[in-house]
Amino acid sequence: MRLSYYLSFLSLLAWNAASQDEWPVHDNGLNQVVQWDHYSYIINGQRLFVWSGEVSHYFPLNVYYWRIPVPELWIDVFQKVKAAGPADGDLDFETATRDFTKLFEIVKEVGLYVLFRPGPYVNAESNAGGFPGWLTTGAYGTLRNNDSRYTDAWTPFFSQISKIVSEHQVTNGGNVFIYQIENEYGNQWLDAEKKIPNPAGIEYMELLQASARENGIDVPLIHNNPNMRTKSWSKDYSDEGGNVDSYAFDHYPSCWSCDLSECTGTNGNVPDFTLYDYFTNFKQVSPTQPSFLAEFQGGSYNPWAGPAGGCVNNTGPDWVNVYYKHNIAEKATAINVYMVFGGTNWGTKSIFSPPWSL
């Protein structure tokens, strides 16, 4: 399911009081405990996002109970089901794979630095960009800006993850040397060339920065612009609020997808091995800062109905030889390849959604 479709679908669940006349609340005439309307089911006056599963061998909820004919196991199964469901207000950075501090221990043992990118929006080619499902129901206002309802939602997560990461910064003997706030949020301007500011976006970035600093992050803050055109968050480009310590942007010169048609709106219909001018952008937007490609293409994902075997030639040896050398020629001295290892999204989760969701 494409992210745009997913978000559009979830937006239908948002409660709009002005639409009550247009979309009446129904019941079956026997009780008003269970109701429904255009947006969702309603139980005891509370809206319900249905996140269900059949009893099979794994995730039961609609119960074919005879497939697990041991009643003593049923509570274990249902506890696991409950743990898989979205919930607001609870954070879990301790159990199982959610204890990401082990990453820092391993990285230090191997001898690497860490560029940490916690979001709160991470994209990561995950549903809703890594946001938990409960955040996308409409109950938390307009997302990714200064809406106070959204601010109240991300603050506990971002505060706690910042506290944890702060203990592993290079300034504390650890390996984290850069901390990225948000991701692909080039919304500093209503018009980047004319430098017409976007107050809601600026205040959002300032809130994120303040939260990171208040919770112990003292390494440089960066941001990853979604392209060169946005020109956001650089102290060299403007003195508007929201600027981070170090500007960066991402680029996928071939296509982030094996379906090349998905990229024409961004890259255009360009021939293979088309090169791009990064130097001019860095010279204009961040001349006193490292020329940083915070995400540079290291592969392409294969979407539904994509070509058999993917598109390995897009980033094969010849491609790598041309583009990575070209980056250096364009004065890039910081390049983060996306991805070195892609892995798999298990279910609908991204790497950072479990702490939000559970």
Secondary structure as the mmCIF struct_conf table of DSSP 4:
data_model
#
loop_
_struct_conf.conf_type_id
_struct_conf.id
_struct_conf.beg_label_comp_id
_struct_conf.beg_label_asym_id
_struct_conf.beg_label_seq_id
_struct_conf.end_label_comp_id
_struct_conf.end_label_asym_id
_struct_conf.end_label_seq_id
HELX_RH_AL_P HELX_RH_AL_P1 LEU A 3 SER A 11
TURN_TY1_P TURN_TY1_P1 LEU A 12 LEU A 13
BEND BEND1 ALA A 14 ALA A 14
HELX_RH_3T_P HELX_RH_3T_P1 ALA A 17 SER A 19
TURN_TY1_P TURN_TY1_P2 GLN A 20 GLU A 22
BEND BEND2 TRP A 23 TRP A 23
STRN STRN1 HIS A 26 HIS A 26
BEND BEND3 GLY A 29 LEU A 30
BEND BEND4 GLN A 32 VAL A 33
STRN STRN2 VAL A 34 TRP A 36
BEND BEND5 HIS A 38 TYR A 39
STRN STRN3 TYR A 41 ILE A 43
TURN_TY1_P TURN_TY1_P3 ASN A 44 GLY A 45
STRN STRN4 GLN A 46 LEU A 48
STRN STRN5 GLU A 54 GLU A 54
BEND BEND6 SER A 56 TYR A 58
BEND BEND7 LEU A 61 LEU A 61
STRN STRN6 ASN A 62 ASN A 62
HELX_RH_3T_P HELX_RH_3T_P2 TYR A 65 ARG A 67
BEND BEND8 ILE A 68 ILE A 68
HELX_RH_AL_P HELX_RH_AL_P2 PRO A 71 ALA A 84
BEND BEND9 GLY A 85 GLY A 85
BEND BEND10 ASP A 88 GLY A 89
BEND BEND11 PHE A 93 THR A 95
HELX_RH_3T_P HELX_RH_3T_P3 ALA A 96 ARG A 98
TURN_TY1_P TURN_TY1_P4 PHE A 100 PHE A 100
HELX_RH_AL_P HELX_RH_AL_P3 THR A 101 VAL A 110
TURN_TY1_P TURN_TY1_P5 GLY A 111 GLY A 111
STRN STRN7 VAL A 114 GLY A 119
BEND BEND12 PRO A 120 TYR A 121
TURN_TY1_P TURN_TY1_P6 ALA A 124 GLU A 125
HELX_RH_3T_P HELX_RH_3T_P4 ASN A 127 GLY A 130
HELX_RH_3T_P HELX_RH_3T_P5 GLY A 133 THR A 136
BEND BEND13 THR A 137 GLY A 138
TURN_TY1_P TURN_TY1_P7 ALA A 139 TYR A 140
BEND BEND14 THR A 142 ASN A 146
HELX_RH_AL_P HELX_RH_AL_P4 SER A 148 SER A 166
TURN_TY1_P TURN_TY1_P8 GLU A 167 HIS A 168
STRN STRN8 GLN A 169 GLN A 169
HELX_RH_3T_P HELX_RH_3T_P6 VAL A 170 ASN A 172
TURN_TY1_P TURN_TY1_P9 GLY A 173 GLY A 173
BEND BEND15 GLY A 174 ASN A 175
STRN STRN9 VAL A 176 ILE A 181
BEND BEND16 GLU A 182 GLU A 184
BEND BEND17 GLN A 188 GLN A 188
STRN STRN10 TRP A 189 ASP A 191
TURN_TY1_P TURN_TY1_P10 ALA A 192 LYS A 195
STRN STRN11 ILE A 196 PRO A 197
HELX_RH_AL_P HELX_RH_AL_P5 PRO A 199 GLU A 214
TURN_TY1_P TURN_TY1_P11 ASN A 215 GLY A 216
BEND BEND18 VAL A 219 VAL A 219
HELX_LH_PP_P HELX_LH_PP_P1 PRO A 220 PRO A 220
STRN STRN12 LEU A 221 ILE A 222
STRN STRN13 ASN A 225 ASN A 225
BEND BEND19 PRO A 226 THR A 230
BEND BEND20 TRP A 233 TRP A 233
TURN_TY1_P TURN_TY1_P12 LYS A 235 TYR A 237
TURN_TY1_P TURN_TY1_P13 GLY A 241 GLY A 242
BEND BEND21 ASP A 245 ASP A 245
STRN STRN14 SER A 246 SER A 246
STRN STRN15 PHE A 249 HIS A 251
BEND BEND22 PRO A 253 SER A 254
BEND BEND23 TRP A 256 TRP A 256
STRN STRN16 SER A 257 SER A 257
BEND BEND24 CYS A 258 ASP A 259
HELX_RH_3T_P HELX_RH_3T_P7 LEU A 260 CYS A 263
HELX_RH_AL_P HELX_RH_AL_P6 THR A 264 ASN A 267
BEND BEND25 ASN A 269 ASN A 269
HELX_LH_PP_P HELX_LH_PP_P2 VAL A 270 PRO A 271
TURN_TY1_P TURN_TY1_P14 ASP A 272 PHE A 273
HELX_RH_AL_P HELX_RH_AL_P7 PHE A 279 VAL A 285
TURN_TY1_P TURN_TY1_P15 PRO A 287 THR A 288
BEND BEND26 GLN A 289 GLN A 289
STRN STRN17 PHE A 292 GLN A 297
BEND BEND27 GLY A 298 GLY A 298
STRN STRN18 TYR A 301 TYR A 301
TURN_TY1_P TURN_TY1_P16 TRP A 304 ALA A 305
TURN_TY1_P TURN_TY1_P17 ALA A 308 GLY A 309
HELX_RH_3T_P HELX_RH_3T_P8 VAL A 312 THR A 315
BEND BEND28 GLY A 316 GLY A 316
HELX_RH_AL_P HELX_RH_AL_P8 PRO A 317 ALA A 329
TURN_TY1_P TURN_TY1_P18 GLU A 330 LYS A 331
STRN STRN19 ALA A 334 TYR A 338
BEND BEND29 VAL A 340 VAL A 340
TURN_TY1_P TURN_TY1_P19 GLY A 347 THR A 348
TURN_TY1_P TURN_TY1_P20 ILE A 351 PHE A 352
HELX_RH_AL_P HELX_RH_AL_P9 SER A 353 SER A 357
#
